[in-house]
Amino acid sequence: MTEGKPTHSAAKRPTVNLALTGASGARYGLRLLQCLLAAGCRVHFMISKAAQVVVATETELSLPGSPDAMQAFLAERYGAEADQLLVFGREDWFAPPASGSGSRAPLVICPCSTGTLSALATGASNNLIERAGDVALKERRPLILVPREAPYSEIHLDNMLRLTRMGAVIMPASPGFYHHPESVADMVDFIVARILDHLDLPQDLMPRWGAERVSRKLAGPSKPPAD
C-alpha cells in the first residue's frame, strides 16, 4: 500500500536507505519517502547540502538544517510513527548505512546527481551518502540510482555503465506518457512506482501494464448486440 497508515509492526518493518542529492527532481525523492513510510517501511534518510537547496528551490518546503529537527519535521509531515524515520547527517559514520555490518537494506539515491554517480563509480567515500553507496556495491546489496540530467556527457554515460556492471540499477527520471498523465504529480508517481517495484514493495500509484487486457481476456468474448 502507498496510502494510509503503516501496517507493519516495528519488529517486521523492512528497512530502506534513501538519499537525496543535488540533482533537479527533489519531488521524486520526497514522494518516494512519503510512499515508503505509508508502506510501513523504516527509512534511513540522508540528504546532501545541495539537495536541501534544490528542495527549497523546487518545492514549498524549507527543511530544517539539523538532522534531529529535519527528522521531526518530515515525520510530522508524512505521518510517520516514532520508530519509522531516522535522519542521519553528512558525516555520521556510525549510521547503519556506513558499514557492511549494518542492516542489510537496499539503497535508493533519488535524485542522484552526476557528481554522486562519479563518486560511486570511482569508490570515493567523502560523506555518508557516498559511503552508503560504496557499502551497497561491495556488499552486493540493491542499489537504485535515479539520475536527472540532460544531456548526458560521455563521462556520465561511462559512470552509469560502470555502475551497472557493478550491480547497480540506473533508473533515469524519465517518466512515460502511455498512462496519460494529467499533472506533474502523475509523472512523479510514474518513476516512484517503478522504484517501489524494484524494491518489491506493493504500490497502487500506477496500473500494471496489460492488466486491463488480462481482465478483458478473463471476462471472455463480449456478446454480440441483440437484433
Contacts in CASP RR format, 6 or more apart in sequence:
PFRMAT RR
TARGET T0000
AUTHOR 0000-0000-0000
METHOD contacts of the structure
MODEL  1
MTEGKPTHSAAKRPTVNLALTGASGARYGLRLLQCLLAAGCRVHFMISKA
AQVVVATETELSLPGSPDAMQAFLAERYGAEADQLLVFGREDWFAPPASG
SGSRAPLVICPCSTGTLSALATGASNNLIERAGDVALKERRPLILVPREA
PYSEIHLDNMLRLTRMGAVIMPASPGFYHHPESVADMVDFIVARILDHLD
LPQDLMPRWGAERVSRKLAGPSKPPAD
1 7 0 8 1.000
1 38 0 8 1.000
1 39 0 8 1.000
1 202 0 8 1.000
1 204 0 8 1.000
2 35 0 8 1.000
2 38 0 8 1.000
2 39 0 8 1.000
2 196 0 8 1.000
2 202 0 8 1.000
2 203 0 8 1.000
2 204 0 8 1.000
2 205 0 8 1.000
3 38 0 8 1.000
3 204 0 8 1.000
4 38 0 8 1.000
5 38 0 8 1.000
6 13 0 8 1.000
6 37 0 8 1.000
6 38 0 8 1.000
6 39 0 8 1.000
6 40 0 8 1.000
6 41 0 8 1.000
6 80 0 8 1.000
6 81 0 8 1.000
6 84 0 8 1.000
7 40 0 8 1.000
8 14 0 8 1.000
8 39 0 8 1.000
8 40 0 8 1.000
8 41 0 8 1.000
10 81 0 8 1.000
10 83 0 8 1.000
13 40 0 8 1.000
13 41 0 8 1.000
13 42 0 8 1.000
13 83 0 8 1.000
13 84 0 8 1.000
14 40 0 8 1.000
14 41 0 8 1.000
14 42 0 8 1.000
14 105 0 8 1.000
14 201 0 8 1.000
15 41 0 8 1.000
15 42 0 8 1.000
15 43 0 8 1.000
15 44 0 8 1.000
15 96 0 8 1.000
15 103 0 8 1.000
15 105 0 8 1.000
16 36 0 8 1.000
16 41 0 8 1.000
16 42 0 8 1.000
16 43 0 8 1.000
16 44 0 8 1.000
16 105 0 8 1.000
16 106 0 8 1.000
16 107 0 8 1.000
16 108 0 8 1.000
16 199 0 8 1.000
17 43 0 8 1.000
17 44 0 8 1.000
17 46 0 8 1.000
17 96 0 8 1.000
17 97 0 8 1.000
17 105 0 8 1.000
17 106 0 8 1.000
17 107 0 8 1.000
17 108 0 8 1.000
17 132 0 8 1.000
17 136 0 8 1.000
18 29 0 8 1.000
18 32 0 8 1.000
18 33 0 8 1.000
18 36 0 8 1.000
18 43 0 8 1.000
18 44 0 8 1.000
18 45 0 8 1.000
18 46 0 8 1.000
18 107 0 8 1.000
18 108 0 8 1.000
18 110 0 8 1.000
19 45 0 8 1.000
19 46 0 8 1.000
19 47 0 8 1.000
19 48 0 8 1.000
19 107 0 8 1.000
19 108 0 8 1.000
19 109 0 8 1.000
19 110 0 8 1.000
19 129 0 8 1.000
19 132 0 8 1.000
20 26 0 8 1.000
20 29 0 8 1.000
20 30 0 8 1.000
20 46 0 8 1.000
20 47 0 8 1.000
20 48 0 8 1.000
20 51 0 8 1.000
20 54 0 8 1.000
20 55 0 8 1.000
20 109 0 8 1.000
20 110 0 8 1.000
20 111 0 8 1.000
21 47 0 8 1.000
21 48 0 8 1.000
21 50 0 8 1.000
21 51 0 8 1.000
21 109 0 8 1.000
21 111 0 8 1.000
21 112 0 8 1.000
21 113 0 8 1.000
21 115 0 8 1.000
21 116 0 8 1.000
21 129 0 8 1.000
22 48 0 8 1.000
22 50 0 8 1.000
22 51 0 8 1.000
22 53 0 8 1.000
22 54 0 8 1.000
22 111 0 8 1.000
22 113 0 8 1.000
22 116 0 8 1.000
23 54 0 8 1.000
23 111 0 8 1.000
23 112 0 8 1.000
23 113 0 8 1.000
23 114 0 8 1.000
23 147 0 8 1.000
23 148 0 8 1.000
23 149 0 8 1.000
24 54 0 8 1.000
24 58 0 8 1.000
24 111 0 8 1.000
24 148 0 8 1.000
25 54 0 8 1.000
25 58 0 8 1.000
25 111 0 8 1.000
25 148 0 8 1.000
25 173 0 8 1.000
26 51 0 8 1.000
26 54 0 8 1.000
26 55 0 8 1.000
26 58 0 8 1.000
26 59 0 8 1.000
26 111 0 8 1.000
27 58 0 8 1.000
27 59 0 8 1.000
27 184 0 8 1.000
27 188 0 8 1.000
28 110 0 8 1.000
28 111 0 8 1.000
28 146 0 8 1.000
28 148 0 8 1.000
28 173 0 8 1.000
28 188 0 8 1.000
28 191 0 8 1.000
28 192 0 8 1.000
29 110 0 8 1.000
29 111 0 8 1.000
29 146 0 8 1.000
29 192 0 8 1.000
30 55 0 8 1.000
30 59 0 8 1.000
30 61 0 8 1.000
31 185 0 8 1.000
31 188 0 8 1.000
31 189 0 8 1.000
31 192 0 8 1.000
32 108 0 8 1.000
32 110 0 8 1.000
32 192 0 8 1.000
32 195 0 8 1.000
32 196 0 8 1.000
33 43 0 8 1.000
33 45 0 8 1.000
33 74 0 8 1.000
33 78 0 8 1.000
34 78 0 8 1.000
35 192 0 8 1.000
35 196 0 8 1.000
35 203 0 8 1.000
35 205 0 8 1.000
36 43 0 8 1.000
36 201 0 8 1.000
37 43 0 8 1.000
37 78 0 8 1.000
37 79 0 8 1.000
37 80 0 8 1.000
37 84 0 8 1.000
37 85 0 8 1.000
38 78 0 8 1.000
39 196 0 8 1.000
39 201 0 8 1.000
39 202 0 8 1.000
39 203 0 8 1.000
40 84 0 8 1.000
41 84 0 8 1.000
41 201 0 8 1.000
42 83 0 8 1.000
42 84 0 8 1.000
42 85 0 8 1.000
42 86 0 8 1.000
43 80 0 8 1.000
43 84 0 8 1.000
43 85 0 8 1.000
43 86 0 8 1.000
44 86 0 8 1.000
44 88 0 8 1.000
44 95 0 8 1.000
44 96 0 8 1.000
44 97 0 8 1.000
44 103 0 8 1.000
44 105 0 8 1.000
45 71 0 8 1.000
45 74 0 8 1.000
45 85 0 8 1.000
45 86 0 8 1.000
45 87 0 8 1.000
45 88 0 8 1.000
46 87 0 8 1.000
46 88 0 8 1.000
46 89 0 8 1.000
46 90 0 8 1.000
46 95 0 8 1.000
46 97 0 8 1.000
46 128 0 8 1.000
46 129 0 8 1.000
46 132 0 8 1.000
47 55 0 8 1.000
47 63 0 8 1.000
47 70 0 8 1.000
47 87 0 8 1.000
48 90 0 8 1.000
48 113 0 8 1.000
48 116 0 8 1.000
48 127 0 8 1.000
48 129 0 8 1.000
49 90 0 8 1.000
50 113 0 8 1.000
51 111 0 8 1.000
52 63 0 8 1.000
52 65 0 8 1.000
54 111 0 8 1.000
55 61 0 8 1.000
55 63 0 8 1.000
56 62 0 8 1.000
56 63 0 8 1.000
63 70 0 8 1.000
63 73 0 8 1.000
63 74 0 8 1.000
64 70 0 8 1.000
64 72 0 8 1.000
64 73 0 8 1.000
67 87 0 8 1.000
67 88 0 8 1.000
67 89 0 8 1.000
67 92 0 8 1.000
68 87 0 8 1.000
70 87 0 8 1.000
71 85 0 8 1.000
71 86 0 8 1.000
71 87 0 8 1.000
74 80 0 8 1.000
74 85 0 8 1.000
74 87 0 8 1.000
75 82 0 8 1.000
75 84 0 8 1.000
75 85 0 8 1.000
78 85 0 8 1.000
88 95 0 8 1.000
88 97 0 8 1.000
88 128 0 8 1.000
89 95 0 8 1.000
89 128 0 8 1.000
90 127 0 8 1.000
90 128 0 8 1.000
90 129 0 8 1.000
91 127 0 8 1.000
91 128 0 8 1.000
92 98 0 8 1.000
92 128 0 8 1.000
93 128 0 8 1.000
93 131 0 8 1.000
95 128 0 8 1.000
96 102 0 8 1.000
96 103 0 8 1.000
96 105 0 8 1.000
97 105 0 8 1.000
97 107 0 8 1.000
97 128 0 8 1.000
97 131 0 8 1.000
97 132 0 8 1.000
97 133 0 8 1.000
97 135 0 8 1.000
98 128 0 8 1.000
98 131 0 8 1.000
98 132 0 8 1.000
98 135 0 8 1.000
99 135 0 8 1.000
100 135 0 8 1.000
100 138 0 8 1.000
100 139 0 8 1.000
104 139 0 8 1.000
104 141 0 8 1.000
105 141 0 8 1.000
106 136 0 8 1.000
106 141 0 8 1.000
106 142 0 8 1.000
106 143 0 8 1.000
106 144 0 8 1.000
106 199 0 8 1.000
107 132 0 8 1.000
107 133 0 8 1.000
107 135 0 8 1.000
107 136 0 8 1.000
107 141 0 8 1.000
107 142 0 8 1.000
107 143 0 8 1.000
107 144 0 8 1.000
108 143 0 8 1.000
108 144 0 8 1.000
108 146 0 8 1.000
108 195 0 8 1.000
108 199 0 8 1.000
109 116 0 8 1.000
109 129 0 8 1.000
109 133 0 8 1.000
109 143 0 8 1.000
109 144 0 8 1.000
109 145 0 8 1.000
109 146 0 8 1.000
110 144 0 8 1.000
110 145 0 8 1.000
110 146 0 8 1.000
110 173 0 8 1.000
110 195 0 8 1.000
111 146 0 8 1.000
111 147 0 8 1.000
111 148 0 8 1.000
111 173 0 8 1.000
112 145 0 8 1.000
112 146 0 8 1.000
112 147 0 8 1.000
112 148 0 8 1.000
113 147 0 8 1.000
114 147 0 8 1.000
114 149 0 8 1.000
114 155 0 8 1.000
114 156 0 8 1.000
114 159 0 8 1.000
116 129 0 8 1.000
116 130 0 8 1.000
116 145 0 8 1.000
117 145 0 8 1.000
117 147 0 8 1.000
117 156 0 8 1.000
117 159 0 8 1.000
117 160 0 8 1.000
117 163 0 8 1.000
118 124 0 8 1.000
118 155 0 8 1.000
118 159 0 8 1.000
119 125 0 8 1.000
119 126 0 8 1.000
119 130 0 8 1.000
120 130 0 8 1.000
120 133 0 8 1.000
120 134 0 8 1.000
120 137 0 8 1.000
120 145 0 8 1.000
120 159 0 8 1.000
120 163 0 8 1.000
120 168 0 8 1.000
121 158 0 8 1.000
121 159 0 8 1.000
121 162 0 8 1.000
121 163 0 8 1.000
123 130 0 8 1.000
123 134 0 8 1.000
124 130 0 8 1.000
124 134 0 8 1.000
125 131 0 8 1.000
125 134 0 8 1.000
133 143 0 8 1.000
135 141 0 8 1.000
136 142 0 8 1.000
136 143 0 8 1.000
136 168 0 8 1.000
137 143 0 8 1.000
137 163 0 8 1.000
137 166 0 8 1.000
137 167 0 8 1.000
137 168 0 8 1.000
140 167 0 8 1.000
142 169 0 8 1.000
142 198 0 8 1.000
142 199 0 8 1.000
143 163 0 8 1.000
143 167 0 8 1.000
143 168 0 8 1.000
143 169 0 8 1.000
144 168 0 8 1.000
144 169 0 8 1.000
144 171 0 8 1.000
144 195 0 8 1.000
144 198 0 8 1.000
144 199 0 8 1.000
145 160 0 8 1.000
145 163 0 8 1.000
145 168 0 8 1.000
145 169 0 8 1.000
145 170 0 8 1.000
145 171 0 8 1.000
146 171 0 8 1.000
146 172 0 8 1.000
146 173 0 8 1.000
146 191 0 8 1.000
146 195 0 8 1.000
147 156 0 8 1.000
147 160 0 8 1.000
147 170 0 8 1.000
147 172 0 8 1.000
147 173 0 8 1.000
148 172 0 8 1.000
148 173 0 8 1.000
149 156 0 8 1.000
152 160 0 8 1.000
160 170 0 8 1.000
163 170 0 8 1.000
164 170 0 8 1.000
169 198 0 8 1.000
171 191 0 8 1.000
171 194 0 8 1.000
171 195 0 8 1.000
171 198 0 8 1.000
173 191 0 8 1.000
174 191 0 8 1.000
175 181 0 8 1.000
175 187 0 8 1.000
175 188 0 8 1.000
175 190 0 8 1.000
175 191 0 8 1.000
176 187 0 8 1.000
176 190 0 8 1.000
179 186 0 8 1.000
179 190 0 8 1.000
179 206 0 8 1.000
179 207 0 8 1.000
181 187 0 8 1.000
181 190 0 8 1.000
189 205 0 8 1.000
189 206 0 8 1.000
190 205 0 8 1.000
190 206 0 8 1.000
192 203 0 8 1.000
192 205 0 8 1.000
193 203 0 8 1.000
193 205 0 8 1.000
193 206 0 8 1.000
194 206 0 8 1.000
196 202 0 8 1.000
196 203 0 8 1.000
196 205 0 8 1.000
197 203 0 8 1.000
END
